[in-house]
Amino acid sequence: MSAAPRDSSTSHAVAAGVVTALVGFTSSFAVVLTGLRAVGADQAQAASGLAVVSVTMGLGCIVLSLVHRTPVTVAWSTPGAALLAGAAVPAAGWAGAVGAFVVAGLLYLLTAAVKPLGEWVARIPKAIASAMLAGVLLTLCVEPFRALASDPRAIAPVLVTWLVLLRLARRWAVPGALLVAGVVIAVAGEPLGDGSLLPALTWTMPDFDWRTTIALGLSLYLVTMTGQNIPGVAVLESFGYRAPLRSALTWAGASTVLTGPAGGFSINLAAISAALAAGPEAGDDRDRRWVAGVTCGVVYVLLAPLSVLVTTISAAAPDGIIASVAGVALIGTFASSASAALSDTDHREAGAITFLVAASGLSFAGISPAFWALVAGGVVLITLRLRVR
């Protein structure tokens, strides 16, 4: 009598895991590719990076869900990829970016080992962290509209599809826009090359340039912790699960250190997509929803071989179309970050300054605006707290 409900719950969990992986991959891989190319990766290196993060986050989902019997979903750092997309090529080139990835991984491991460090990061005012992310995202989110002015025939179908699906089926808005972008690329894009579409890892020795370490490594760590890991814990707890943060940080840190030279820039606990695997859509039996996490991981691993194909297609796309898909994929994140940055009246001025500095493109001593935005916001916050009342 109990077999049928159990089987039904399992099938719902499997379906939820598949949806989680497909939505997670298709809605933001364009952001990942844009970010890797922005910091100096060539086409092969970007494909390698996309492949290794797909595998490591997939294996993370499988291992953590099985060990903890919790629907744990691991994802690439979309805020981190957006941070990379808004950065310039480091002075040390792609090797410098790779060094920053490794440093971020070491910081994840350090956070897992030293509990107070994670608590300190969690104490960064939400307004400051959100403002930094919103400022970085602003330049990416306006790209679809700049591209629309340059090539309306290519970009308009993507934006219209996104808007219609946003109204009718929000979850599939970005994947739908991506599908239409694929049609546009097939019609108006450059011919695909004749090279192999099988994934191949490209290895680059890290260059630990101190400026890049601060500009990218530290910023990547902070934006991933505040924008993904900490919210990811909150999402799981909202469904009654205890998030295995230390285990997740250990996995993310070790994976990033080991695969950073192959382009593995950062993975973390999933935040938004985590709700698909941990919520009621994964079945009524909460004790069986871990199956959704395992299934999500399997699908991510199966999607990894597509990295070369999607990178090749992206390279053949008309100017602006991949940036447009990345931009609409980040609009929701931008909206929530901007709202969080300015909604707290006690931190509003500091949040506004942080946002403006991050969006300004200010670069000093070779260090990116994301870092200086945190510094500026912190200075304003401390100054206002010290003012005479």
C-alpha positions as CSV (number, residue, x, y, z in Angstrom):
1,M,0.0,0.0,0.0
2,S,2.9,2.4,0.7
3,A,4.9,1.5,-2.4
4,A,2.8,3.6,-4.8
5,P,3.1,6.9,-2.8
6,R,6.8,6.3,-2.4
7,D,7.2,5.6,-6.1
8,S,5.2,8.7,-6.9
9,S,7.3,10.9,-4.6
10,T,10.5,9.5,-6.2
11,S,9.3,10.2,-9.7
12,H,8.4,13.8,-8.7
13,A,11.8,14.2,-7.2
14,V,13.5,12.9,-10.4
15,A,11.4,15.2,-12.5
16,A,12.2,18.2,-10.3
17,G,16.0,17.4,-10.4
18,V,15.9,17.3,-14.2
19,V,14.1,20.6,-14.4
20,T,16.5,22.2,-11.8
21,A,19.5,21.2,-13.9
22,L,18.1,22.2,-17.3
23,V,16.9,25.6,-16.0
24,G,20.1,26.2,-14.1
25,F,22.3,25.4,-17.1
26,T,20.4,27.0,-19.9
27,S,19.5,30.2,-18.0
28,S,23.1,31.2,-17.1
29,F,25.7,29.4,-19.2
30,A,25.9,32.5,-21.4
31,V,26.9,34.5,-18.3
32,V,29.6,32.0,-17.5
33,L,31.0,32.1,-21.1
34,T,30.8,35.9,-21.1
35,G,32.7,36.1,-17.8
36,L,35.5,33.7,-18.8
37,R,36.0,35.4,-22.1
38,A,36.1,38.9,-20.4
39,V,39.1,37.9,-18.2
40,G,41.1,36.6,-21.1
41,A,40.0,33.0,-21.9
42,D,40.1,32.0,-25.5
43,Q,37.3,29.8,-27.0
44,A,38.9,26.5,-25.9
45,Q,39.7,27.8,-22.4
46,A,36.2,29.0,-22.0
47,A,34.8,25.7,-23.1
48,S,37.1,23.9,-20.7
49,G,36.0,26.1,-17.8
50,L,32.3,25.5,-18.6
51,A,32.9,21.7,-18.7
52,V,34.8,21.5,-15.5
53,V,32.3,23.5,-13.5
54,S,29.5,21.5,-14.9
55,V,31.2,18.3,-13.7
56,T,32.2,19.5,-10.3
57,M,28.9,21.0,-9.5
58,G,27.1,17.9,-10.8
59,L,29.3,15.6,-8.6
60,G,28.8,18.0,-5.7
61,C,25.0,17.6,-6.0
62,I,25.3,13.8,-6.1
63,V,27.8,13.4,-3.2
64,L,26.3,16.0,-0.8
65,S,22.7,14.8,-1.4
66,L,23.6,11.2,-0.9
67,V,25.8,11.8,2.2
68,H,23.4,14.2,3.9
69,R,20.1,12.8,2.6
70,T,19.2,16.4,1.8
71,P,18.3,17.9,-1.6
72,V,21.6,19.8,-1.9
73,T,22.1,21.5,-5.2
74,V,25.5,22.9,-6.2
75,A,25.8,25.5,-9.0
76,W,28.4,27.6,-10.6
77,S,28.6,31.1,-9.2
78,T,26.3,33.2,-11.4
79,P,27.2,36.4,-9.4
80,G,30.8,35.4,-9.7
81,A,30.5,35.0,-13.5
82,A,28.8,38.4,-13.7
83,L,31.7,39.9,-11.7
84,L,34.1,38.4,-14.2
85,A,32.0,39.7,-17.1
86,G,32.2,43.2,-15.8
87,A,36.0,43.1,-15.3
88,A,38.9,43.7,-17.6
89,V,41.5,41.3,-18.7
90,P,44.1,41.2,-15.8
91,A,47.6,42.5,-16.4
92,A,48.8,38.9,-16.1
93,G,46.2,37.8,-18.7
94,W,44.3,34.6,-18.4
95,A,47.0,33.1,-16.1
96,G,46.3,35.9,-13.6
97,A,42.5,35.1,-13.7
98,V,43.3,31.5,-13.1
99,G,45.4,32.5,-10.1
100,A,42.5,34.4,-8.7
101,F,40.2,31.4,-9.1
102,V,42.6,29.3,-7.1
103,V,42.8,32.0,-4.4
104,A,39.0,32.1,-4.2
105,G,39.0,28.3,-3.8
106,L,41.5,28.5,-0.9
107,L,39.3,31.1,0.8
108,Y,36.4,28.7,0.6
109,L,38.5,26.0,2.2
110,L,39.6,28.5,4.9
111,T,36.0,29.5,5.6
112,A,35.1,25.8,6.0
113,A,38.0,25.2,8.4
114,V,37.6,28.5,10.4
115,K,34.0,28.9,11.5
116,P,34.4,32.6,12.6
117,L,35.5,33.6,9.1
118,G,32.1,32.5,7.7
119,E,30.4,34.4,10.5
120,W,32.4,37.5,9.7
121,V,31.4,37.3,6.0
122,A,27.8,36.9,7.0
123,R,28.0,40.1,9.0
124,I,28.7,42.2,5.9
125,P,25.6,44.4,5.7
126,K,23.3,43.0,3.1
127,A,22.9,46.4,1.6
128,I,26.6,46.7,0.9
129,A,27.0,43.2,-0.6
130,S,23.9,43.6,-2.7
131,A,24.9,47.0,-3.9
132,M,28.2,45.8,-5.1
133,L,26.5,43.0,-7.1
134,A,23.9,45.3,-8.5
135,G,26.5,47.7,-9.6
136,V,28.4,45.0,-11.4
137,L,25.2,43.6,-13.0
138,L,24.1,47.0,-14.2
139,T,26.5,47.2,-17.1
140,L,25.5,43.6,-18.1
141,C,21.8,44.2,-17.9
142,V,21.8,47.2,-20.2
143,E,23.6,45.2,-22.9
144,P,20.4,43.8,-24.4
145,F,19.0,47.2,-25.0
146,R,22.3,48.6,-26.5
147,A,22.3,45.5,-28.8
148,L,18.7,46.1,-29.7
149,A,19.6,49.6,-31.0
150,S,22.4,48.2,-33.1
151,D,20.7,45.1,-34.5
152,P,17.0,45.0,-33.8
153,R,16.2,42.2,-36.2
154,A,18.5,39.8,-34.3
155,I,17.8,41.0,-30.7
156,A,14.1,41.9,-30.8
157,P,12.9,38.2,-31.1
158,V,15.0,37.2,-28.1
159,L,13.6,40.1,-25.9
160,V,10.0,39.5,-27.0
161,T,10.2,35.8,-26.3
162,W,11.7,36.5,-22.9
163,L,9.0,39.0,-22.1
164,V,6.1,36.8,-23.2
165,L,7.4,33.8,-21.3
166,L,8.1,35.9,-18.3
167,R,4.4,36.5,-18.2
168,L,3.2,33.0,-19.1
169,A,5.9,30.7,-17.7
170,R,8.5,32.6,-15.7
171,R,10.8,29.7,-15.1
172,W,11.3,29.1,-18.8
173,A,11.7,32.7,-19.9
174,V,15.5,32.6,-20.2
175,P,15.7,29.1,-21.7
176,G,13.0,30.2,-24.2
177,A,15.0,33.3,-25.1
178,L,18.1,31.1,-25.5
179,L,16.2,28.8,-27.9
180,V,15.1,31.8,-30.0
181,A,18.7,33.1,-29.9
182,G,19.8,29.7,-31.3
183,V,17.4,30.1,-34.2
184,V,18.7,33.6,-34.9
185,I,22.3,32.3,-34.8
186,A,21.4,29.5,-37.2
187,V,19.9,32.0,-39.7
188,A,22.3,34.9,-39.3
189,G,25.4,33.6,-37.6
190,E,28.7,32.7,-39.0
191,P,29.3,29.1,-40.1
192,L,30.5,26.8,-37.4
193,G,34.2,25.7,-37.6
194,D,35.3,22.2,-38.6
195,G,37.0,21.4,-35.3
196,S,36.0,18.7,-32.9
197,L,33.0,19.3,-30.6
198,L,34.3,16.9,-28.0
199,P,35.4,18.7,-24.7
200,A,39.1,19.0,-24.0
201,L,40.6,20.4,-20.8
202,T,43.1,23.2,-21.3
203,W,45.5,23.7,-18.5
204,T,47.1,27.1,-17.6
205,M,49.7,27.6,-14.8
206,P,48.3,30.2,-12.4
207,D,49.9,33.6,-12.0
208,F,49.4,34.9,-8.5
209,D,49.5,38.6,-9.3
210,W,48.6,40.5,-6.1
211,R,46.4,43.1,-7.9
212,T,44.4,40.4,-9.6
213,T,44.2,38.4,-6.4
214,I,42.5,41.4,-4.7
215,A,40.5,42.5,-7.7
216,L,39.2,39.1,-8.8
217,G,40.1,36.5,-6.2
218,L,38.8,38.3,-3.1
219,S,35.9,39.9,-4.9
220,L,34.9,36.5,-6.4
221,Y,35.0,35.0,-2.9
222,L,32.9,37.7,-1.3
223,V,30.2,38.0,-4.0
224,T,29.8,34.2,-4.1
225,M,29.6,33.9,-0.3
226,T,27.1,36.7,0.1
227,G,25.2,36.2,-3.2
228,Q,25.0,32.4,-3.3
229,N,26.2,30.4,-0.3
230,I,24.5,32.4,2.5
231,P,21.2,32.7,0.5
232,G,21.5,29.0,-0.4
233,V,21.6,28.1,3.3
234,A,18.5,30.3,3.8
235,V,16.6,28.6,1.0
236,L,17.2,25.1,2.3
237,E,16.3,26.1,5.9
238,S,13.1,27.6,4.6
239,F,12.0,24.1,3.5
240,G,13.0,22.6,6.8
241,Y,16.5,21.3,5.9
242,R,19.8,21.9,7.6
243,A,22.2,23.1,5.0
244,P,25.6,21.3,5.1
245,L,27.5,24.6,4.5
246,R,30.8,23.4,5.8
247,S,30.7,20.3,3.5
248,A,29.6,22.4,0.6
249,L,32.4,24.9,1.1
250,T,35.0,22.1,1.4
251,W,33.8,20.6,-1.9
252,A,33.6,24.0,-3.6
253,G,37.0,25.0,-2.3
254,A,38.8,21.8,-3.2
255,S,37.1,21.6,-6.6
256,T,38.0,25.2,-7.4
257,V,41.6,24.9,-6.4
258,L,42.0,21.7,-8.4
259,T,40.2,22.8,-11.5
260,G,40.9,26.5,-11.5
261,P,43.8,26.1,-13.9
262,A,41.3,24.4,-16.3
263,G,38.9,27.4,-16.0
264,G,36.9,26.2,-13.0
265,F,36.2,29.6,-11.6
266,S,33.8,28.9,-8.7
267,I,31.0,26.7,-7.5
268,N,28.7,27.1,-4.5
269,L,25.5,26.1,-2.9
270,A,22.6,27.0,-5.3
271,A,20.3,29.7,-4.1
272,I,17.3,30.3,-6.5
273,S,17.4,27.0,-8.3
274,A,17.7,25.2,-4.9
275,A,14.0,25.9,-4.3
276,L,13.1,23.7,-7.3
277,A,14.7,20.6,-5.8
278,A,13.9,21.3,-2.1
279,G,10.3,22.5,-2.5
280,P,7.0,20.8,-2.9
281,E,7.6,20.3,-6.6
282,A,10.0,17.6,-5.7
283,G,7.3,15.5,-4.1
284,D,5.2,15.4,-0.9
285,D,7.7,13.2,0.9
286,R,10.3,15.5,2.3
287,D,12.6,12.5,3.1
288,R,12.8,11.5,-0.5
289,R,13.6,15.0,-2.0
290,W,17.3,14.2,-1.8
291,V,16.7,12.2,-5.0
292,A,16.1,15.5,-6.8
293,G,19.6,16.7,-5.8
294,V,21.2,13.5,-7.0
295,T,19.2,13.7,-10.3
296,C,20.2,17.3,-10.8
297,G,23.8,16.3,-10.4
298,V,23.6,13.5,-12.9
299,V,22.0,15.8,-15.5
300,Y,24.7,18.5,-14.9
301,V,27.4,15.9,-15.6
302,L,25.7,14.7,-18.7
303,L,25.5,18.3,-19.9
304,A,29.2,18.9,-19.5
305,P,30.1,17.4,-23.0
306,L,28.0,20.2,-24.6
307,S,30.5,22.8,-23.5
308,V,32.4,22.9,-26.7
309,L,29.2,22.9,-28.8
310,V,27.7,25.9,-26.9
311,T,31.0,27.7,-26.9
312,T,31.4,27.2,-30.7
313,I,27.8,28.4,-31.3
314,S,28.4,31.4,-29.1
315,A,31.5,32.4,-31.1
316,A,29.5,32.2,-34.3
317,A,26.6,34.3,-33.0
318,P,25.8,37.8,-34.3
319,D,27.3,40.6,-32.2
320,G,25.4,41.2,-29.0
321,I,23.1,38.2,-29.0
322,I,24.9,36.2,-26.3
323,A,25.4,39.3,-24.2
324,S,21.6,39.9,-24.6
325,V,20.8,36.4,-23.3
326,A,23.2,36.9,-20.4
327,G,21.7,40.3,-19.7
328,V,18.1,39.1,-19.5
329,A,19.2,36.2,-17.4
330,L,20.6,38.6,-14.8
331,I,17.7,41.1,-14.7
332,G,15.9,39.3,-11.9
333,T,19.1,39.1,-9.9
334,F,19.8,42.8,-10.5
335,A,16.3,43.7,-9.4
336,S,16.5,41.8,-6.1
337,S,20.1,43.1,-5.5
338,A,19.2,46.7,-6.2
339,S,16.1,46.4,-4.0
340,A,18.1,44.9,-1.1
341,A,20.8,47.6,-1.5
342,L,18.4,50.5,-1.1
343,S,15.5,49.1,1.1
344,D,17.4,49.4,4.4
345,T,17.1,53.0,5.5
346,D,20.0,52.6,7.9
347,H,22.4,51.6,5.2
348,R,20.8,53.3,2.2
349,E,23.6,55.9,1.6
350,A,26.3,53.4,2.0
351,G,24.5,51.1,-0.4
352,A,24.0,53.8,-2.9
353,I,27.7,54.8,-2.9
354,T,28.7,51.1,-3.2
355,F,26.3,50.7,-6.2
356,L,27.5,53.8,-7.9
357,V,31.2,53.0,-7.5
358,A,30.7,49.4,-8.8
359,A,28.8,50.7,-11.8
360,S,31.2,53.5,-12.5
361,G,34.0,51.4,-13.8
362,L,36.4,53.0,-11.4
363,S,39.8,51.3,-11.5
364,F,42.7,52.3,-9.3
365,A,46.1,50.6,-9.0
366,G,44.9,48.0,-11.4
367,I,42.2,46.8,-9.0
368,S,38.6,46.4,-10.3
369,P,35.7,48.6,-9.3
370,A,34.0,45.7,-7.4
371,F,36.7,45.9,-4.7
372,W,36.7,49.7,-4.5
373,A,32.9,49.6,-4.2
374,L,33.1,47.6,-1.1
375,V,35.8,49.9,0.3
376,A,33.8,53.0,-0.5
377,G,30.6,51.6,1.0
378,G,32.4,50.5,4.1
379,V,34.0,54.0,4.5
380,V,30.6,55.7,4.2
381,L,29.0,53.2,6.6
382,I,31.7,53.7,9.3
383,T,31.6,57.4,8.8
384,L,27.9,57.6,9.3
385,R,27.9,55.4,12.3
386,L,30.5,57.7,13.9
387,R,28.6,60.9,13.2
388,V,27.4,63.0,16.1
389,R,23.8,62.3,16.9
